[in-house]
């Protein structure tokens, strides 16, 4: 009989979900605003890509330190401390009147958000039994889709009803302050208040890194997450691609883009539930990735004049199936020893984020120099095909792995 999480564990899950919602609203903001920001600040596509990626520069660099902080300082203190940077960055973006300040704001928001997911996953893993762990991580991850949806729909509505986009950023900054207080009052590392890692008094950070990097089982996860990041790059550029090549209105662009985020909400939850019920991680992961690649190709091949609802359906399928990324963050801790699981997740998340950050400006630069999206989108399609191949051929089943099989009650 499967063990059930405690009520306080559910309260912690709800608390961190609200924070993750807000952070992802801020993450998606520049993408949702891309047609407005390109016009308002006179940006080229390459510079716009740099703006999108600036959130992820420090975010990527902080992933390994984030895992180390999770293993040493503890998830609670790490999350609370870094939330301050997110608050400052969101206020600065609201006030910014130049590209330099927008990028500075993005750097701060990215720094503040960089430690959250890994530490939240680590915390949830302590509060939820393995039979419910992927489902709980799926619920947390689904809140990212809610945040993205709120951004892609919220900013077109703000332009219509609030007279501009800045007021919405101010509201989000206030909500981030509320999140800080809630995390301080409610969040705890584990049911007994202890950070559940092995004592590292005699283990250096360098030794932890060496242990993880020597484990060859990590590298297929690393490769798949890097390839997956190029799907998110395409989703970031989706509003501008639709505007430039399909000639639909900003409101319709928001509807299509939001379809790709709102379907990720049930997707993140269902992929975790399916995985827990099947007691398998790899099979649902590969099936979802194959569906993502098919949906991506179909979306790109739709000709101009296609009704926006068709784009919305395909974007919805893409967003739903891309939610399989949730399983990677269940699989890595099930593969690595518990004392270095945080570092392992940091490496995987960091390299994927770095790939996204580097490729985003390249995607835009290729659009500028070629005069179209053919080359840029071809790179994403090739990455999708490679993602399916790597996942099917090299990933190993992890359910009941390094942290032991599910306990029976």
VOGU-3710 file (C-alpha; in Angstrom, 3 decimals, decimal comma):
1> xxxxxxxxxx> 0,000/0,000/0,000  1,442/3,362/-1,018  2,291/5,861/1,686  0,494/9,193/1,616  2,185/12,590/2,171  1,470/14,545/5,341  -0,841/17,551/5,359  2,092/19,822/6,112  3,928/18,358/3,134  0,975/19,342/0,955
11> xxxxxxxxxx> 1,064/22,855/2,452  4,751/23,178/1,589  4,040/21,963/-1,935  1,343/24,629/-2,331  3,686/27,325/-1,001  6,562/26,545/-3,337  4,143/26,216/-6,272  3,066/29,848/-5,810  6,691/30,965/-5,835  7,464/28,908/-8,929
21> xxxxxxxxxx> 4,409/30,367/-10,669  5,679/33,904/-10,040  9,220/33,149/-11,137  8,018/31,631/-14,394  5,767/34,595/-15,052  8,889/36,748/-14,870  10,865/34,281/-16,978  8,268/34,270/-19,764  7,641/38,033/-19,603  10,211/39,202/-22,197
31> xxxxxxxxxx> 9,183/36,453/-24,621  5,498/37,314/-24,235  6,410/40,972/-24,754  8,797/40,355/-27,662  6,756/42,149/-30,382  6,245/45,115/-28,016  9,842/45,309/-26,758  11,313/44,958/-30,271  9,205/47,900/-31,427  9,496/50,023/-28,269
41> xxxxxxxxxx> 13,279/49,696/-27,900  14,147/49,258/-31,599  15,772/45,836/-31,123  17,112/43,533/-33,815  16,237/39,848/-33,546  19,767/39,072/-32,380  19,622/41,655/-29,608  16,141/40,460/-28,629  17,573/36,951/-28,307  20,290/38,356/-26,044
51> xxxxxxxxxx> 17,603/39,961/-23,876  15,681/36,688/-23,616  18,858/34,823/-22,691  20,142/37,336/-20,155  17,791/35,813/-17,574  19,629/32,518/-17,990  23,279/33,627/-17,913  23,631/33,719/-14,131  20,855/31,134/-13,830  23,006/28,627/-15,724
61> xxxxxxxxxx> 26,188/29,440/-13,792  24,344/28,998/-10,498  23,063/25,478/-11,109  26,044/23,607/-9,698  26,342/26,035/-6,744  22,587/25,590/-6,289  23,019/21,851/-5,876  25,916/22,417/-3,471  23,860/24,894/-1,442  21,027/22,371/-1,350
71> xxxxxxxxxx> 23,399/19,765/0,054  25,061/22,074/2,593  23,093/25,183/3,542  19,747/23,484/2,950  16,828/24,200/0,586  14,927/26,564/2,899  17,721/29,039/3,553  18,842/28,955/-0,067  15,378/29,694/-1,457  14,661/32,504/1,020
81> xxxxxxxxxx> 18,016/34,220/0,515  17,930/34,285/-3,273  14,318/35,447/-3,499  15,590/38,933/-2,602  17,387/39,179/-5,972  14,194/38,201/-7,793  12,243/40,970/-6,071  14,863/43,611/-6,917  15,110/42,457/-10,529  11,364/42,508/-11,135
91> xxxxxxxxxx> 11,128/46,080/-9,791  14,060/47,158/-11,973  12,453/45,666/-15,114  9,295/47,625/-14,300  11,322/50,846/-14,069  13,717/50,224/-16,995  13,774/52,691/-19,882  16,876/51,345/-21,654  18,117/48,022/-22,985  20,957/48,008/-20,459
101> xxxxxxxxxx> 18,577/48,225/-17,513  16,313/45,550/-18,981  19,285/43,190/-19,241  20,449/44,066/-15,707  16,943/43,315/-14,425  16,891/39,998/-16,255  20,255/39,048/-14,752  18,967/39,733/-11,233  15,705/37,850/-11,743  17,631/34,936/-13,229
111> xxxxxxxxxx> 20,060/34,914/-10,299  17,234/34,951/-7,775  15,301/32,202/-9,538  18,328/30,048/-10,279  18,353/28,077/-7,040  14,646/27,534/-6,663  13,699/24,452/-8,675  16,486/22,151/-7,541  16,017/23,122/-3,908  12,247/22,803/-4,126
121> xxxxxxxxxx> 12,588/19,340/-5,691  15,021/18,337/-2,961  12,593/19,515/-0,301  9,598/17,777/-1,860  11,598/14,567/-2,114  11,993/14,673/1,675  8,283/15,262/2,303  6,780/12,787/-0,207  7,242/8,997/-0,413  8,684/7,639/-3,638
131> xxxxxxxxxx> 5,292/6,342/-4,804  4,024/9,955/-4,816  7,288/11,786/-5,493  7,104/12,158/-9,292  3,463/13,216/-8,974  4,395/15,913/-6,443  7,282/17,121/-8,607  4,844/17,156/-11,523  2,472/19,434/-9,605  5,360/21,785/-8,761
141> xxxxxxxxxx> 6,479/21,812/-12,377  2,928/22,446/-13,581  2,948/25,753/-11,741  5,621/26,883/-14,213  3,071/26,413/-16,980  0,539/28,482/-15,062  3,108/31,276/-14,771  3,960/31,106/-18,463  0,272/31,101/-19,406  -0,371/34,120/-17,190
151> xxxxxxxxxx> 2,443/36,004/-18,938  1,454/35,123/-22,510  -2,184/36,028/-21,871  -1,644/38,721/-19,256  0,547/41,088/-21,247  -1,729/41,348/-24,322  -4,619/42,016/-21,926  -2,510/44,537/-19,989  -1,754/46,407/-23,217  -5,494/46,634/-23,843
161> xxxxxxxxxx> -6,923/47,272/-20,378  -4,051/48,675/-18,290  -2,625/50,962/-20,955  0,759/49,216/-20,996  2,795/46,297/-19,726  4,682/47,870/-16,799  1,832/47,780/-14,287  1,686/44,000/-14,554  5,387/43,777/-13,706  4,780/45,894/-10,608
171> xxxxxxxxxx> 1,975/43,586/-9,476  4,304/40,632/-9,977  7,007/42,280/-7,847  4,493/42,692/-5,021  3,503/39,030/-5,324  7,187/38,090/-5,123  7,433/39,898/-1,769  4,437/37,891/-0,544  6,215/34,721/-1,674  9,289/35,676/0,340
181> xxxxxxxxxx> 7,220/36,021/3,512  5,314/32,773/2,882  8,514/30,798/2,302  10,035/32,215/5,477  7,012/31,295/7,605  5,992/27,939/6,122  8,800/26,147/4,299  10,819/23,475/6,134  13,554/21,186/4,782  11,982/17,911/5,931
191> xxxxxxxxxx> 9,476/16,472/8,412  12,114/16,344/11,149  13,599/19,732/10,224  16,898/18,231/9,030  18,431/18,658/5,600  18,466/15,034/4,430  21,946/14,648/3,020  24,945/12,852/4,330  27,313/14,896/6,463  30,018/16,448/4,324
201> xxxxxxxxxx> 32,499/17,512/6,927  35,176/15,387/5,296  33,988/15,785/1,720  35,009/18,777/-0,369  32,896/20,402/-3,040  35,510/19,367/-5,599  35,187/15,758/-4,492  31,414/15,899/-4,954  31,863/17,221/-8,478  34,402/14,531/-9,293
211> xxxxxxxxxx> 32,081/11,834/-7,984  29,204/13,030/-10,143  31,231/13,646/-13,295  32,815/10,188/-13,111  29,399/8,557/-13,143  28,703/7,790/-16,795  25,012/7,249/-16,088  24,651/11,042/-15,791  25,676/11,849/-19,368  22,571/10,635/-21,254
221> xxxxxxxxxx> 20,468/12,831/-18,949  22,808/15,721/-19,639  22,636/15,261/-23,409  18,857/14,902/-23,461  18,327/18,030/-21,364  20,637/20,076/-23,597  18,702/18,950/-26,678  15,389/19,586/-24,920  16,444/23,171/-24,192  16,266/23,944/-27,922
231> xxxxxxxxxx> 12,533/23,166/-27,858  12,138/25,830/-25,185  14,203/28,182/-27,314  11,655/27,715/-30,100  8,778/28,303/-27,679  10,485/31,522/-26,565  10,629/32,725/-30,161  7,143/31,462/-31,030  5,362/34,840/-30,552  7,842/36,672/-32,807
241> xxxxxxxxxx> 7,903/33,866/-35,375  4,115/33,978/-35,625  4,184/37,771/-35,907  6,892/37,840/-38,595  5,840/34,902/-40,749  2,147/34,243/-40,192  0,780/37,792/-39,936  -1,598/37,218/-37,027  -2,456/39,845/-34,419  -0,762/40,275/-31,030
251> xxxxxxxxxx> -3,861/39,011/-29,215  -3,962/35,908/-31,443  -0,220/35,415/-30,885  -0,884/35,487/-27,153  -3,624/32,876/-27,506  -1,407/30,523/-29,525  1,599/30,920/-27,213  -0,511/30,530/-24,104  -1,945/27,284/-25,506  1,600/25,953/-25,494
261> xxxxxxxxxx> 1,958/26,767/-21,819  -1,468/25,984/-20,387  -1,401/22,405/-21,689  1,904/21,926/-19,920  0,040/22,316/-16,622  -1,912/19,026/-16,826  0,999/17,538/-18,763  3,443/17,996/-15,874  0,971/16,416/-13,471  -0,093/13,544/-15,715
271> xxxxxxxxxx> 3,429/12,538/-16,722  4,305/12,152/-13,040  1,131/10,198/-12,287  1,631/7,950/-15,333  5,237/7,292/-14,366  4,354/6,482/-10,753  1,494/4,180/-11,811  3,619/2,338/-14,376  6,615/2,327/-12,014  8,619/3,341/-15,065
281> xxxxxxxxxx> 10,368/6,553/-16,029  11,950/5,875/-19,428  8,934/4,635/-21,425  6,661/7,662/-20,863  9,646/9,972/-21,367  10,492/8,573/-24,800  6,855/8,482/-25,946  6,303/12,117/-24,938  9,525/13,267/-26,616  8,578/11,530/-29,871
291> xxxxxxxxxx> 5,191/13,260/-29,800  6,917/16,608/-29,125  9,093/16,246/-32,203  6,129/15,359/-34,417  4,132/18,340/-33,109  7,105/20,671/-33,635  7,540/19,639/-37,267  3,813/19,960/-37,950  3,702/23,436/-36,371  6,642/24,712/-38,405
301> xxxxxxxxxx> 5,247/23,300/-41,670  1,820/24,940/-41,328  1,597/27,478/-44,188  0,661/31,177/-43,865  -3,096/31,594/-43,840  -3,631/28,640/-41,534  -6,284/29,575/-38,937  -4,752/30,585/-35,575  -6,724/27,812/-33,849  -4,632/25,220/-35,729
311> xxxxxxxxxx> -1,426/26,794/-34,467  -2,937/26,873/-30,986  -3,781/23,159/-31,084  -0,302/22,201/-32,267  1,346/24,499/-29,724  -0,879/22,900/-27,093  0,241/19,404/-28,068  3,854/20,581/-28,013  3,498/22,142/-24,575  1,732/19,069/-23,194
321> xxxxxxxxxx> 4,333/16,590/-24,401  7,338/18,746/-23,461  6,189/18,382/-19,860  8,129/15,109/-19,852  11,128/17,167/-18,663  9,680/16,678/-15,176  10,754/13,041/-15,196  14,398/13,949/-15,707  14,416/15,571/-12,286  12,907/12,444/-10,796
331> xxxxxxxxxx> 15,393/10,217/-12,603  18,651/11,979/-11,723  18,181/11,617/-7,915  17,130/7,996/-8,503  20,368/7,402/-10,415  22,974/9,156/-8,270  23,881/8,560/-4,614  21,771/10,791/-2,323  24,745/12,795/-1,052  25,528/14,146/-4,537
341> xxxxxxxxxx> 22,035/14,198/-6,065  21,759/17,972/-5,683  25,051/18,528/-7,489  23,952/16,144/-10,258  20,690/17,993/-10,798  22,633/21,256/-10,818  24,955/20,034/-13,565  22,076/18,807/-15,744  19,964/21,927/-15,261  22,969/24,215/-15,650
351> xxxxxxxxxx> 24,172/22,751/-18,930  20,683/22,729/-20,394  20,177/26,340/-19,382  23,576/27,306/-20,773  22,696/25,716/-24,116  19,421/27,652/-24,165  21,244/30,890/-23,302  23,852/30,476/-26,032  21,466/29,323/-28,742  18,791/31,985/-28,197
361> xxxxxxxxxx> 20,875/34,887/-29,604  22,250/32,565/-32,321  18,677/31,727/-33,367  17,878/35,447/-33,662  21,190/36,254/-35,379  20,549/33,582/-38,011  17,142/35,151/-38,664  18,823/38,534/-39,146  21,502/37,317/-41,579  19,346/34,879/-43,574
371> xxxxxxxxxx> 16,209/37,006/-43,654  14,009/34,182/-42,414  13,533/31,372/-39,923  14,353/28,347/-42,117  17,866/27,675/-40,795  16,999/28,463/-37,184  13,976/26,176/-37,151  15,867/23,399/-38,952  18,332/23,324/-36,038  15,444/22,805/-33,616
381> xxxxxxxxxx> 13,984/19,965/-35,692  17,341/18,158/-35,823  17,652/18,587/-32,046  14,204/17,031/-31,583  15,095/13,964/-33,637  18,362/13,599/-31,710  16,495/13,945/-28,408  14,285/10,952/-29,183  17,274/8,874/-30,284  19,366/9,677/-27,196
391> xxxxxxxxxx> 16,484/9,030/-24,810  15,512/5,733/-26,428  19,021/4,335/-26,871  21,025/5,592/-23,910  18,758/6,419/-20,961  18,346/3,628/-18,410  15,281/2,908/-16,292  15,735/4,484/-12,848  12,588/3,709/-10,863  13,654/2,328/-7,476
401> xxxxxxxxx> 17,291/3,208/-8,242  19,991/4,773/-6,077  17,595/5,793/-3,335  16,018/2,375/-3,121  12,750/0,893/-4,313  9,423/2,232/-3,250  8,546/1,170/0,244  5,447/-0,816/0,868  3,205/0,242/3,752
//
